[in-house]
Amino acid sequence: MAQIEVQNVRKVYRRDQFEVPVLDGLSLSVDEGDFIALMGPSGSGKTTLLNLIGGIDQPTSGSITVDGVNTAQLKTRELAKWRSRHVGFIFQLYNLMPVLTAEQNVALPLLLVKGMKGKERKERARLALDIVGLGERLDHYPRQLSGGQEQRVAIARAIVTDPTLILADEPTGDLDRSAADEILSLLAKLNSEFKKTIVMVTHDPHAAEKAHRMVHLEKGVLSANGQ
């Protein structure tokens, strides 16, 4: 069953009087429980597509449906609420708050959950950190963690709301091979054991091999190697 339906999507950015096309009539279907790797050269539209699927940006034309919801039809506040419940984001540079502990960083998305008390936020943050293997690092600040550990905290933050979809933008791009392999194994675990659908942008063929399938973009469209 398709969880993500991208249909004939165009995305054009306007800069002064110029138009910069990024995606050009792209269509893509991602099944529930799938794990796909988006690959392609810089400027091919990978991150733009990821942001459109996650509702961070809106297409110029075409439609994107996730979990049966056409995100382009949602108002700004509705979109933010939908995104906080259904999508977990993982970024290359972690985006952790340096003045917060690992537990506090992970609990941040739960502040948007109306009616959730502090005790439940703490319990869910600790559970997420246990899942990523950092249950003993609750009180550590980002500066006290390695790059791989910081990324695991970021993954815990992405899953703490129990989203149906995880979007990862170059999640191993700033890590050495050993740490990268740990992160890739964790993503595979989230996919296989916790049934999370994962869409991962990567330049790394080794990382892409962990996915069920690879999708290649070239100049805003699926290339001949796209699947």
Z-matrix of the N, CA and C atoms (Angstrom, degrees):
N
C 1 1.468
C 2 1.524 1 109.84
N 3 1.321 2 116.87 1 129.80
C 4 1.469 3 120.98 2 -177.80
C 5 1.532 4 110.55 3 -71.47
N 6 1.314 5 115.91 4 127.03
C 7 1.465 6 121.09 5 174.61
C 8 1.522 7 110.72 6 -95.05
N 9 1.333 8 116.41 7 -32.19
C 10 1.460 9 122.26 8 179.46
C 11 1.524 10 108.58 9 -122.55
N 12 1.313 11 116.08 10 127.84
C 13 1.462 12 121.71 11 175.15
C 14 1.525 13 108.80 12 -125.57
N 15 1.323 14 115.69 13 110.46
C 16 1.466 15 122.18 14 174.97
C 17 1.522 16 106.77 15 -103.26
N 18 1.328 17 117.56 16 117.31
C 19 1.458 18 120.56 17 -173.10
C 20 1.523 19 111.38 18 -122.79
N 21 1.342 20 114.79 19 112.27
C 22 1.465 21 122.80 20 173.52
C 23 1.533 22 112.37 21 49.76
N 24 1.311 23 115.24 22 48.88
C 25 1.470 24 120.63 23 -175.19
C 26 1.523 25 111.48 24 -85.52
N 27 1.325 26 114.35 25 130.50
C 28 1.462 27 122.61 26 170.30
C 29 1.521 28 107.91 27 -115.95
N 30 1.329 29 115.21 28 142.78
C 31 1.455 30 120.47 29 173.31
C 32 1.514 31 108.89 30 -135.38
N 33 1.317 32 114.74 31 120.84
C 34 1.463 33 121.79 32 -179.40
C 35 1.520 34 108.22 33 -124.78
N 36 1.325 35 116.68 34 126.65
C 37 1.460 36 121.50 35 174.16
C 38 1.519 37 108.74 36 -97.52
N 39 1.319 38 115.67 37 139.43
C 40 1.466 39 120.96 38 179.85
C 41 1.517 40 109.95 39 -108.15
N 42 1.328 41 114.94 40 124.53
C 43 1.461 42 121.81 41 179.29
C 44 1.520 43 107.98 42 -125.48
N 45 1.335 44 114.69 43 110.86
C 46 1.457 45 120.53 44 -172.50
C 47 1.533 46 108.36 45 55.23
N 48 1.319 47 118.32 46 -123.68
C 49 1.468 48 120.01 47 -179.40
C 50 1.520 49 112.52 48 -94.52
N 51 1.336 50 116.70 49 5.53
C 52 1.457 51 120.20 50 -176.08
C 53 1.529 52 111.21 51 -101.76
N 54 1.330 53 115.13 52 150.37
C 55 1.446 54 122.11 53 172.86
C 56 1.522 55 109.52 54 -111.57
N 57 1.343 56 115.47 55 133.48
C 58 1.463 57 120.85 56 179.57
C 59 1.519 58 107.86 57 -117.44
N 60 1.339 59 118.10 58 102.36
C 61 1.462 60 120.49 59 178.84
C 62 1.531 61 110.73 60 -74.06
N 63 1.331 62 116.20 61 134.46
C 64 1.468 63 120.79 62 -179.52
C 65 1.524 64 111.17 63 -115.36
N 66 1.328 65 117.15 64 -45.79
C 67 1.457 66 121.82 65 175.14
C 68 1.518 67 108.35 66 -119.31
N 69 1.326 68 116.25 67 139.76
C 70 1.467 69 119.87 68 -171.86
C 71 1.529 70 111.19 69 -131.59
N 72 1.330 71 115.55 70 84.50
C 73 1.458 72 120.11 71 176.94
C 74 1.512 73 113.95 72 70.58
N 75 1.319 74 117.32 73 37.98
C 76 1.459 75 121.84 74 -175.06
C 77 1.527 76 111.31 75 -82.31
N 78 1.321 77 116.82 76 136.45
C 79 1.467 78 122.89 77 174.58
C 80 1.518 79 108.92 78 -127.60
N 81 1.327 80 115.85 79 138.71
C 82 1.460 81 121.32 80 -177.34
C 83 1.516 82 109.04 81 -156.05
N 84 1.319 83 116.18 82 139.18
C 85 1.465 84 122.06 83 176.70
C 86 1.521 85 109.11 84 -121.62
N 87 1.333 86 115.91 85 132.92
C 88 1.469 87 121.51 86 179.35
C 89 1.522 88 107.91 87 -125.35
N 90 1.312 89 116.54 88 121.83
C 91 1.455 90 121.02 89 -178.75
C 92 1.524 91 112.01 90 -76.73
N 93 1.310 92 115.07 91 154.74
C 94 1.456 93 121.21 92 174.45
C 95 1.526 94 109.53 93 -59.19
N 96 1.330 95 116.08 94 131.33
C 97 1.456 96 121.21 95 -179.60
C 98 1.514 97 114.69 96 83.34
N 99 1.322 98 117.25 97 4.25
C 100 1.461 99 120.68 98 179.78
C 101 1.527 100 110.21 99 -77.89
N 102 1.312 101 116.28 100 163.70
C 103 1.464 102 123.70 101 175.21
C 104 1.517 103 105.29 102 -138.12
N 105 1.341 104 116.81 103 105.54
C 106 1.453 105 119.42 104 -177.13
C 107 1.527 106 110.58 105 -117.85
N 108 1.318 107 115.04 106 150.08
C 109 1.453 108 122.68 107 175.86
C 110 1.516 109 108.65 108 -109.81
N 111 1.327 110 116.77 109 123.05
C 112 1.463 111 122.20 110 174.49
C 113 1.516 112 107.96 111 -90.66
N 114 1.327 113 116.41 112 119.98
C 115 1.453 114 121.05 113 -178.19
C 116 1.524 115 110.18 114 -125.22
N 117 1.322 116 115.10 115 161.33
C 118 1.454 117 120.86 116 179.42
C 119 1.511 118 110.21 117 151.42
N 120 1.329 119 117.44 118 164.95
C 121 1.469 120 120.54 119 -179.19
C 122 1.518 121 111.67 120 -68.42
N 123 1.330 122 116.49 121 164.52
C 124 1.459 123 121.43 122 175.52
C 125 1.524 124 109.31 123 -57.08
N 126 1.324 125 115.51 124 136.61
C 127 1.451 126 119.90 125 -179.99
C 128 1.510 127 114.97 126 87.15
N 129 1.343 128 116.82 127 3.48
C 130 1.467 129 119.68 128 -178.15
C 131 1.523 130 112.98 129 -80.73
N 132 1.337 131 117.06 130 -12.75
C 133 1.462 132 120.29 131 176.67
C 134 1.512 133 114.79 132 106.66
N 135 1.333 134 118.01 133 10.91
C 136 1.463 135 121.20 134 -176.03
C 137 1.527 136 112.12 135 -61.93
N 138 1.332 137 116.69 136 -53.68
C 139 1.466 138 119.80 137 -177.77
C 140 1.523 139 110.83 138 -67.64
N 141 1.333 140 117.18 139 -35.56
C 142 1.463 141 120.12 140 176.34
C 143 1.520 142 110.50 141 -59.65
N 144 1.326 143 116.70 142 -45.47
C 145 1.467 144 120.35 143 178.62
C 146 1.519 145 110.61 144 -62.02
N 147 1.320 146 117.60 145 -42.03
C 148 1.462 147 121.45 146 178.98
C 149 1.533 148 110.50 147 -60.27
N 150 1.331 149 116.40 148 -44.68
C 151 1.463 150 120.51 149 -179.87
C 152 1.523 151 112.34 150 -66.15
N 153 1.314 152 116.87 151 -33.90
C 154 1.462 153 120.39 152 177.50
C 155 1.526 154 110.58 153 -68.59
N 156 1.315 155 117.03 154 -43.57
C 157 1.462 156 120.58 155 178.90
C 158 1.526 157 110.32 156 -61.88
N 159 1.324 158 116.39 157 -38.10
C 160 1.458 159 120.70 158 -178.35
C 161 1.508 160 115.07 159 -83.45
N 162 1.323 161 117.49 160 -0.23
C 163 1.458 162 120.09 161 178.19
C 164 1.508 163 114.74 162 75.82
N 165 1.339 164 117.66 163 13.11
C 166 1.467 165 120.14 164 175.01
C 167 1.519 166 109.82 165 -74.47
N 168 1.331 167 116.37 166 -31.59
C 169 1.463 168 123.03 167 179.14
C 170 1.520 169 108.24 168 -130.99
N 171 1.323 170 116.59 169 167.58
C 172 1.460 171 122.07 170 -178.96
C 173 1.530 172 109.88 171 -121.11
N 174 1.339 173 117.61 172 143.80
C 175 1.466 174 119.62 173 179.52
C 176 1.522 175 111.79 174 -70.88
N 177 1.323 176 115.71 175 152.18
C 178 1.466 177 120.13 176 173.74
C 179 1.520 178 109.89 177 -68.94
N 180 1.320 179 116.31 178 -38.89
C 181 1.466 180 121.65 179 174.10
C 182 1.523 181 108.58 180 -154.61
N 183 1.330 182 116.08 181 168.23
C 184 1.448 183 120.82 182 -174.34
C 185 1.519 184 110.26 183 90.76
N 186 1.327 185 116.78 184 -175.59
C 187 1.459 186 120.17 185 -177.32
C 188 1.522 187 111.14 186 -138.02
N 189 1.328 188 114.70 187 151.56
C 190 1.457 189 122.59 188 175.26
C 191 1.514 190 107.87 189 -131.38
N 192 1.318 191 115.63 190 120.88
C 193 1.459 192 121.34 191 179.86
C 194 1.517 193 108.92 192 -117.39
N 195 1.330 194 115.99 193 127.96
C 196 1.464 195 121.98 194 178.92
C 197 1.522 196 107.98 195 -128.17
N 198 1.316 197 116.30 196 124.97
C 199 1.467 198 121.18 197 -177.66
C 200 1.526 199 111.06 198 53.18
N 201 1.323 200 116.00 199 38.32
C 202 1.456 201 120.88 200 176.76
C 203 1.514 202 115.38 201 80.01
N 204 1.342 203 117.53 202 3.92
C 205 1.462 204 122.09 203 -177.83
C 206 1.525 205 109.75 204 -110.26
N 207 1.336 206 116.11 205 124.58
C 208 1.464 207 121.04 206 173.32
C 209 1.524 208 106.81 207 -82.26
N 210 1.325 209 115.93 208 102.63
C 211 1.461 210 120.33 209 -171.26
C 212 1.525 211 112.87 210 -65.74
N 213 1.335 212 117.17 211 -24.02
C 214 1.465 213 119.64 212 -179.96
C 215 1.523 214 112.02 213 -68.10
N 216 1.333 215 117.07 214 -17.63
C 217 1.453 216 121.14 215 -178.43
C 218 1.524 217 112.81 216 -90.44
N 219 1.334 218 116.69 217 -4.01
C 220 1.462 219 120.24 218 -178.66
C 221 1.525 220 110.84 219 -87.98
N 222 1.317 221 115.59 220 142.48
C 223 1.459 222 120.39 221 173.29
C 224 1.529 223 109.12 222 -74.52
N 225 1.314 224 116.41 223 166.33
C 226 1.461 225 121.29 224 -172.81
C 227 1.518 226 112.57 225 -54.46
N 228 1.311 227 117.72 226 -47.67
C 229 1.462 228 120.82 227 -178.42
C 230 1.529 229 111.25 228 -68.02
N 231 1.325 230 116.53 229 -40.60
C 232 1.464 231 120.69 230 177.83
C 233 1.525 232 110.87 231 -63.60
N 234 1.323 233 115.97 232 -39.12
C 235 1.457 234 120.91 233 -179.66
C 236 1.524 235 110.83 234 -65.32
N 237 1.329 236 116.73 235 -42.69
C 238 1.467 237 120.36 236 178.81
C 239 1.532 238 110.73 237 -62.80
N 240 1.323 239 116.40 238 -40.55
C 241 1.468 240 120.88 239 178.69
C 242 1.526 241 110.67 240 -65.98
N 243 1.328 242 115.98 241 -44.44
C 244 1.462 243 120.17 242 178.65
C 245 1.528 244 110.92 243 -61.63
N 246 1.317 245 115.95 244 -45.33
C 247 1.469 246 121.09 245 -177.97
C 248 1.529 247 110.84 246 -61.74
N 249 1.324 248 117.15 247 -41.53
C 250 1.468 249 120.42 248 -177.79
C 251 1.522 250 111.94 249 -65.59
N 252 1.318 251 117.41 250 -25.04
C 253 1.465 252 120.72 251 -178.09
C 254 1.530 253 113.15 252 -93.17
N 255 1.320 254 117.12 253 -31.00
C 256 1.459 255 120.34 254 -168.39
C 257 1.521 256 114.89 255 -110.61
N 258 1.339 257 118.77 256 -17.11
C 259 1.464 258 120.24 257 -171.78
C 260 1.525 259 110.53 258 -128.56
N 261 1.334 260 115.52 259 132.45
C 262 1.455 261 121.21 260 171.73
C 263 1.522 262 108.80 261 -112.91
N 264 1.330 263 117.12 262 130.78
C 265 1.462 264 122.39 263 -177.60
C 266 1.529 265 110.93 264 -106.32
N 267 1.325 266 115.66 265 137.39
C 268 1.462 267 122.31 266 173.85
C 269 1.524 268 107.23 267 -125.05
N 270 1.339 269 116.84 268 128.17
C 271 1.452 270 121.40 269 -175.29
C 272 1.537 271 110.77 270 -113.57
N 273 1.318 272 115.45 271 160.77
C 274 1.463 273 120.43 272 -178.59
C 275 1.522 274 111.65 273 -62.26
N 276 1.339 275 117.45 274 -40.23
C 277 1.464 276 121.41 275 -173.64
C 278 1.520 277 112.85 276 -103.85
N 279 1.319 278 116.66 277 23.98
C 280 1.467 279 125.09 278 168.45
C 281 1.530 280 114.29 279 71.61
N 282 1.350 281 117.45 280 -46.87
C 283 1.473 282 122.12 281 179.68
C 284 1.524 283 112.37 282 58.13
N 285 1.321 284 117.06 283 40.73
C 286 1.459 285 121.04 284 175.82
C 287 1.529 286 109.95 285 -85.56
N 288 1.327 287 115.68 286 151.91
C 289 1.465 288 121.16 287 175.74
C 290 1.525 289 108.37 288 -83.41
N 291 1.343 290 118.13 289 117.78
C 292 1.471 291 119.96 290 -173.31
C 293 1.528 292 114.11 291 -65.98
N 294 1.339 293 118.08 292 -22.91
C 295 1.468 294 120.85 293 -177.21
C 296 1.523 295 112.14 294 -90.25
N 297 1.342 296 117.47 295 1.14
C 298 1.454 297 121.47 296 -179.98
C 299 1.523 298 110.15 297 -111.32
N 300 1.329 299 116.37 298 149.00
C 301 1.459 300 121.02 299 175.46
C 302 1.525 301 109.83 300 -72.61
N 303 1.321 302 115.57 301 170.85
C 304 1.465 303 120.05 302 177.28
C 305 1.527 304 110.40 303 -56.56
N 306 1.310 305 116.68 304 -46.56
C 307 1.469 306 120.39 305 179.73
C 308 1.522 307 111.40 306 -60.60
N 309 1.314 308 117.06 307 -43.72
C 310 1.467 309 120.79 308 -179.04
C 311 1.521 310 111.33 309 -67.36
N 312 1.332 311 117.61 310 -38.31
C 313 1.464 312 120.60 311 176.68
C 314 1.522 313 110.98 312 -61.76
N 315 1.329 314 116.22 313 -44.61
C 316 1.460 315 120.32 314 -178.10
C 317 1.527 316 111.17 315 -66.50
N 318 1.312 317 116.84 316 -34.23
C 319 1.468 318 120.89 317 -176.95
C 320 1.528 319 113.32 318 -76.39
N 321 1.326 320 117.78 319 -12.34
C 322 1.468 321 120.13 320 -174.88
C 323 1.533 322 113.74 321 -53.20
N 324 1.346 323 120.69 322 -48.00
C 325 1.465 324 119.38 323 -178.38
C 326 1.530 325 113.31 324 -61.25
N 327 1.327 326 116.96 325 -23.81
C 328 1.462 327 120.24 326 -178.12
C 329 1.526 328 112.30 327 -74.24
N 330 1.328 329 116.79 328 -14.97
C 331 1.471 330 119.46 329 175.99
C 332 1.520 331 111.31 330 -64.78
N 333 1.341 332 116.67 331 -20.58
C 334 1.461 333 121.05 332 179.45
C 335 1.522 334 112.54 333 -85.79
N 336 1.333 335 116.52 334 -7.43
C 337 1.467 336 120.54 335 -179.09
C 338 1.518 337 108.61 336 -86.12
N 339 1.307 338 115.61 337 109.90
C 340 1.459 339 121.37 338 -175.17
C 341 1.521 340 111.00 339 -62.64
N 342 1.331 341 115.04 340 130.94
C 343 1.453 342 120.81 341 174.53
C 344 1.519 343 115.35 342 86.19
N 345 1.340 344 118.39 343 -5.03
C 346 1.459 345 119.36 344 179.87
C 347 1.520 346 110.43 345 -78.69
N 348 1.312 347 115.95 346 127.73
C 349 1.461 348 121.03 347 -177.55
C 350 1.524 349 110.91 348 -83.60
N 351 1.335 350 115.12 349 161.57
C 352 1.453 351 121.37 350 -176.75
C 353 1.515 352 113.22 351 -58.42
N 354 1.326 353 117.63 352 -36.79
C 355 1.462 354 120.95 353 -179.14
C 356 1.523 355 110.67 354 -63.82
N 357 1.334 356 116.91 355 -42.71
C 358 1.460 357 119.80 356 179.68
C 359 1.519 358 110.87 357 -68.43
N 360 1.345 359 117.37 358 -38.75
C 361 1.466 360 119.47 359 176.94
C 362 1.522 361 110.71 360 -59.20
N 363 1.326 362 115.88 361 -43.49
C 364 1.469 363 119.79 362 179.90
C 365 1.523 364 110.94 363 -64.35
N 366 1.328 365 117.78 364 -42.94
C 367 1.465 366 121.22 365 -179.36
C 368 1.522 367 111.04 366 -63.09
N 369 1.327 368 116.51 367 -42.73
C 370 1.461 369 119.65 368 -178.10
C 371 1.523 370 111.07 369 -71.10
N 372 1.329 371 117.54 370 -35.74
C 373 1.467 372 120.40 371 177.12
C 374 1.525 373 110.25 372 -64.70
N 375 1.326 374 116.45 373 -41.23
C 376 1.465 375 119.82 374 179.49
C 377 1.525 376 111.41 375 -67.19
N 378 1.326 377 117.07 376 -38.04
C 379 1.460 378 120.39 377 177.27
C 380 1.528 379 110.62 378 -63.34
N 381 1.323 380 117.01 379 -43.52
C 382 1.470 381 120.79 380 179.15
C 383 1.519 382 111.00 381 -62.67
N 384 1.331 383 117.28 382 -40.31
C 385 1.463 384 120.12 383 178.21
C 386 1.528 385 111.15 384 -68.47
N 387 1.319 386 117.86 385 -33.69
C 388 1.466 387 120.36 386 174.73
C 389 1.528 388 110.62 387 -62.93
N 390 1.336 389 116.43 388 -41.26
C 391 1.461 390 120.96 389 -178.49
C 392 1.526 391 111.31 390 -61.04
N 393 1.341 392 116.30 391 -37.35
C 394 1.473 393 119.43 392 -178.89
C 395 1.525 394 112.37 393 -90.96
N 396 1.341 395 116.69 394 6.16
C 397 1.458 396 120.28 395 174.69
C 398 1.509 397 115.70 396 81.98
N 399 1.336 398 116.79 397 24.50
C 400 1.468 399 120.13 398 -178.89
C 401 1.527 400 111.81 399 -124.86
N 402 1.313 401 116.58 400 30.93
C 403 1.455 402 120.05 401 -179.43
C 404 1.510 403 113.78 402 -60.99
N 405 1.344 404 116.51 403 -23.91
C 406 1.468 405 120.17 404 -179.31
C 407 1.533 406 112.31 405 -89.95
N 408 1.334 407 116.86 406 2.03
C 409 1.465 408 120.28 407 -176.65
C 410 1.534 409 112.20 408 -112.66
N 411 1.313 410 117.32 409 23.41
C 412 1.462 411 121.57 410 -174.77
C 413 1.525 412 113.10 411 -53.60
N 414 1.316 413 116.01 412 -42.56
C 415 1.463 414 120.74 413 -171.98
C 416 1.524 415 113.49 414 -96.48
N 417 1.317 416 116.97 415 8.36
C 418 1.454 417 120.20 416 179.16
C 419 1.528 418 110.72 417 -83.93
N 420 1.327 419 115.10 418 143.05
C 421 1.462 420 121.24 419 175.32
C 422 1.534 421 109.26 420 -89.98
N 423 1.335 422 118.11 421 158.83
C 424 1.469 423 120.43 422 -178.50
C 425 1.527 424 113.68 423 -50.96
N 426 1.324 425 117.77 424 -37.66
C 427 1.465 426 120.27 425 -178.25
C 428 1.528 427 112.10 426 -66.97
N 429 1.329 428 116.86 427 -15.85
C 430 1.460 429 121.39 428 -179.84
C 431 1.536 430 112.25 429 -95.17
N 432 1.320 431 116.36 430 5.15
C 433 1.456 432 121.66 431 -176.32
C 434 1.526 433 110.68 432 -117.00
N 435 1.315 434 116.11 433 153.42
C 436 1.465 435 120.50 434 172.81
C 437 1.524 436 109.14 435 -75.25
N 438 1.334 437 116.26 436 169.40
C 439 1.458 438 119.81 437 178.94
C 440 1.526 439 112.06 438 -59.13
N 441 1.338 440 115.68 439 -43.17
C 442 1.455 441 119.34 440 179.05
C 443 1.521 442 112.35 441 -63.34
N 444 1.338 443 116.41 442 -38.53
C 445 1.458 444 120.09 443 177.85
C 446 1.525 445 111.32 444 -67.93
N 447 1.325 446 116.17 445 -39.18
C 448 1.469 447 119.09 446 176.53
C 449 1.530 448 110.52 447 -60.30
N 450 1.329 449 116.58 448 -41.58
C 451 1.458 450 119.01 449 -179.95
C 452 1.526 451 110.64 450 -66.92
N 453 1.318 452 117.62 451 -34.33
C 454 1.465 453 119.47 452 176.81
C 455 1.528 454 111.14 453 -67.20
N 456 1.324 455 116.89 454 -36.89
C 457 1.466 456 119.53 455 173.43
C 458 1.528 457 110.00 456 -61.34
N 459 1.329 458 115.67 457 -42.24
C 460 1.463 459 120.10 458 178.98
C 461 1.531 460 110.87 459 -63.03
N 462 1.324 461 117.50 460 -36.81
C 463 1.465 462 120.58 461 177.30
C 464 1.519 463 110.23 462 -68.54
N 465 1.332 464 117.09 463 -40.55
C 466 1.470 465 120.13 464 175.97
C 467 1.521 466 110.30 465 -58.98
N 468 1.315 467 116.36 466 -41.41
C 469 1.474 468 120.31 467 177.42
C 470 1.525 469 110.64 468 -62.70
N 471 1.332 470 116.88 469 -36.33
C 472 1.462 471 120.43 470 -178.63
C 473 1.520 472 112.53 471 -69.82
N 474 1.340 473 117.36 472 -29.25
C 475 1.467 474 119.86 473 -175.91
C 476 1.515 475 113.60 474 -101.14
N 477 1.335 476 118.45 475 -3.32
C 478 1.465 477 120.52 476 -171.61
C 479 1.528 478 112.65 477 -64.83
N 480 1.328 479 117.87 478 -26.05
C 481 1.466 480 120.76 479 177.83
C 482 1.528 481 112.05 480 -89.18
N 483 1.331 482 116.68 481 3.38
C 484 1.463 483 122.94 482 -177.78
C 485 1.528 484 111.64 483 57.69
N 486 1.340 485 117.43 484 55.56
C 487 1.467 486 120.48 485 -178.96
C 488 1.525 487 111.15 486 -72.65
N 489 1.323 488 116.08 487 159.18
C 490 1.461 489 120.05 488 176.41
C 491 1.522 490 111.47 489 -82.28
N 492 1.338 491 116.83 490 -20.79
C 493 1.458 492 122.55 491 -171.53
C 494 1.520 493 110.34 492 -132.71
N 495 1.335 494 116.33 493 134.21
C 496 1.458 495 122.09 494 174.43
C 497 1.522 496 108.77 495 -116.19
N 498 1.325 497 116.57 496 126.91
C 499 1.456 498 123.17 497 178.02
C 500 1.526 499 108.19 498 -112.97
N 501 1.322 500 115.82 499 119.81
C 502 1.458 501 120.96 500 -174.92
C 503 1.523 502 110.12 501 -120.06
N 504 1.330 503 116.46 502 120.91
C 505 1.466 504 121.67 503 -178.15
C 506 1.523 505 109.38 504 -105.06
N 507 1.327 506 116.62 505 101.74
C 508 1.473 507 123.24 506 -178.59
C 509 1.535 508 110.89 507 50.34
N 510 1.341 509 118.25 508 55.42
C 511 1.471 510 119.91 509 -173.73
C 512 1.520 511 114.51 510 -66.58
N 513 1.340 512 117.97 511 -16.51
C 514 1.466 513 120.59 512 179.57
C 515 1.528 514 111.70 513 -113.11
N 516 1.324 515 116.85 514 7.62
C 517 1.464 516 120.77 515 -172.14
C 518 1.514 517 114.89 516 -65.97
N 519 1.343 518 117.90 517 -20.93
C 520 1.460 519 120.95 518 -176.97
C 521 1.525 520 111.89 519 -111.14
N 522 1.337 521 116.23 520 15.82
C 523 1.462 522 120.68 521 -173.62
C 524 1.523 523 111.41 522 -117.19
N 525 1.346 524 116.46 523 155.00
C 526 1.455 525 119.56 524 171.98
C 527 1.526 526 109.02 525 -74.67
N 528 1.333 527 116.76 526 171.45
C 529 1.461 528 120.26 527 -172.38
C 530 1.524 529 112.34 528 -60.73
N 531 1.328 530 117.33 529 -41.76
C 532 1.465 531 120.07 530 -177.82
C 533 1.528 532 111.01 531 -62.83
N 534 1.338 533 115.92 532 -48.56
C 535 1.469 534 119.94 533 179.34
C 536 1.519 535 110.47 534 -65.71
N 537 1.335 536 116.69 535 -38.05
C 538 1.464 537 120.56 536 179.19
C 539 1.521 538 110.95 537 -61.67
N 540 1.341 539 116.15 538 -42.24
C 541 1.463 540 119.51 539 179.62
C 542 1.528 541 111.21 540 -63.24
N 543 1.323 542 117.41 541 -36.37
C 544 1.467 543 120.63 542 177.31
C 545 1.530 544 110.72 543 -63.28
N 546 1.329 545 116.04 544 -42.61
C 547 1.465 546 120.38 545 -179.93
C 548 1.522 547 110.61 546 -66.61
N 549 1.318 548 117.36 547 -41.21
C 550 1.458 549 120.92 548 179.70
C 551 1.527 550 110.98 549 -65.41
N 552 1.328 551 116.79 550 -38.80
C 553 1.463 552 120.28 551 176.75
C 554 1.526 553 110.79 552 -64.75
N 555 1.327 554 116.27 553 -37.35
C 556 1.462 555 120.33 554 178.39
C 557 1.528 556 110.76 555 -66.59
N 558 1.328 557 117.31 556 -42.10
C 559 1.460 558 120.13 557 177.47
C 560 1.528 559 110.51 558 -62.64
N 561 1.326 560 116.73 559 -40.87
C 562 1.465 561 120.34 560 178.22
C 563 1.525 562 110.62 561 -62.84
N 564 1.323 563 116.94 562 -37.48
C 565 1.464 564 121.49 563 177.11
C 566 1.525 565 111.06 564 -65.36
N 567 1.322 566 117.17 565 -43.94
C 568 1.465 567 120.51 566 178.94
C 569 1.521 568 110.80 567 -61.61
N 570 1.321 569 115.54 568 -34.33
C 571 1.461 570 120.34 569 179.18
C 572 1.531 571 111.54 570 -73.88
N 573 1.313 572 117.13 571 -47.80
C 574 1.465 573 120.15 572 -172.99
C 575 1.523 574 113.07 573 -80.75
N 576 1.336 575 117.10 574 -41.92
C 577 1.459 576 120.26 575 -175.41
C 578 1.523 577 113.37 576 -90.97
N 579 1.331 578 116.51 577 -34.94
C 580 1.459 579 119.99 578 -176.35
C 581 1.525 580 112.63 579 -105.54
N 582 1.353 581 115.45 580 2.54
C 583 1.462 582 122.43 581 172.03
C 584 1.530 583 113.25 582 60.09
N 585 1.327 584 117.20 583 33.83
C 586 1.451 585 121.29 584 177.24
C 587 1.538 586 110.03 585 -84.30
N 588 1.306 587 116.04 586 132.98
C 589 1.456 588 120.86 587 170.74
C 590 1.522 589 107.84 588 -76.39
N 591 1.328 590 117.15 589 132.23
C 592 1.462 591 120.41 590 -175.87
C 593 1.528 592 109.91 591 -127.53
N 594 1.332 593 115.23 592 130.20
C 595 1.462 594 122.14 593 171.07
C 596 1.521 595 106.33 594 -118.51
N 597 1.319 596 116.36 595 118.02
C 598 1.470 597 121.69 596 -173.37
C 599 1.523 598 110.92 597 -121.85
N 600 1.312 599 116.17 598 124.88
C 601 1.457 600 121.86 599 171.10
C 602 1.520 601 108.46 600 -86.03
N 603 1.326 602 116.98 601 131.58
C 604 1.459 603 120.22 602 178.52
C 605 1.524 604 110.44 603 -155.86
N 606 1.341 605 114.88 604 149.79
C 607 1.463 606 121.74 605 170.31
C 608 1.528 607 110.88 606 -97.91
N 609 1.325 608 116.19 607 -8.33
C 610 1.452 609 122.08 608 -169.24
C 611 1.534 610 110.88 609 -94.62
N 612 1.336 611 118.58 610 112.03
C 613 1.473 612 120.59 611 178.51
C 614 1.526 613 112.64 612 -57.59
N 615 1.339 614 116.90 613 -33.81
C 616 1.465 615 120.63 614 178.80
C 617 1.528 616 109.95 615 -63.07
N 618 1.322 617 116.80 616 -43.02
C 619 1.461 618 120.31 617 178.01
C 620 1.520 619 110.63 618 -66.33
N 621 1.315 620 116.17 619 -41.37
C 622 1.460 621 120.44 620 -177.33
C 623 1.521 622 111.93 621 -62.84
N 624 1.331 623 116.84 622 -28.02
C 625 1.463 624 120.61 623 -179.92
C 626 1.525 625 112.60 624 -64.69
N 627 1.326 626 117.19 625 -19.84
C 628 1.463 627 120.56 626 179.11
C 629 1.531 628 111.72 627 -75.74
N 630 1.323 629 116.43 628 -18.01
C 631 1.465 630 120.70 629 -178.68
C 632 1.523 631 110.64 630 -79.85
N 633 1.326 632 115.85 631 163.55
C 634 1.466 633 120.57 632 175.66
C 635 1.529 634 110.80 633 -70.33
N 636 1.333 635 115.77 634 -35.28
C 637 1.455 636 119.63 635 -179.38
C 638 1.519 637 109.51 636 -154.63
N 639 1.328 638 115.41 637 159.75
C 640 1.452 639 122.14 638 179.60
C 641 1.523 640 109.32 639 -112.19
N 642 1.323 641 115.66 640 141.06
C 643 1.460 642 122.33 641 175.49
C 644 1.523 643 107.39 642 -121.15
N 645 1.335 644 116.94 643 121.19
C 646 1.458 645 121.97 644 -175.74
C 647 1.526 646 110.22 645 -102.34
N 648 1.330 647 115.51 646 128.42
C 649 1.460 648 121.46 647 176.27
C 650 1.519 649 109.54 648 -107.92
N 651 1.312 650 115.37 649 143.41
C 652 1.459 651 122.09 650 177.16
C 653 1.517 652 107.77 651 -143.91
N 654 1.329 653 116.59 652 113.50
C 655 1.463 654 122.35 653 177.93
C 656 1.538 655 111.95 654 54.00
N 657 1.331 656 115.18 655 42.80
C 658 1.460 657 120.02 656 171.74
C 659 1.507 658 116.27 657 85.04
N 660 1.323 659 117.64 658 5.48
C 661 1.464 660 120.95 659 176.76
C 662 1.512 661 109.45 660 -135.00
N 663 1.331 662 117.12 661 163.28
C 664 1.447 663 119.75 662 173.78
C 665 1.519 664 109.22 663 -66.80
N 666 1.310 665 116.47 664 130.95
C 667 1.461 666 120.31 665 -178.55
C 668 1.523 667 110.05 666 -80.30
N 669 1.306 668 115.98 667 178.74
C 670 1.464 669 120.23 668 178.22
C 671 1.507 670 111.91 669 -62.29
N 672 1.350 671 116.11 670 -20.94
C 673 1.469 672 120.04 671 178.64
C 674 1.518 673 112.58 672 -89.92
N 675 1.349 674 117.01 673 -4.11
C 676 1.448 675 119.96 674 -179.06
C 677 1.508 676 111.24 675 -65.08
N 678 1.368 677 114.77 676 150.09
C 679 1.457 678 119.24 677 -178.51
C 680 1.516 679 109.20 678 -124.58
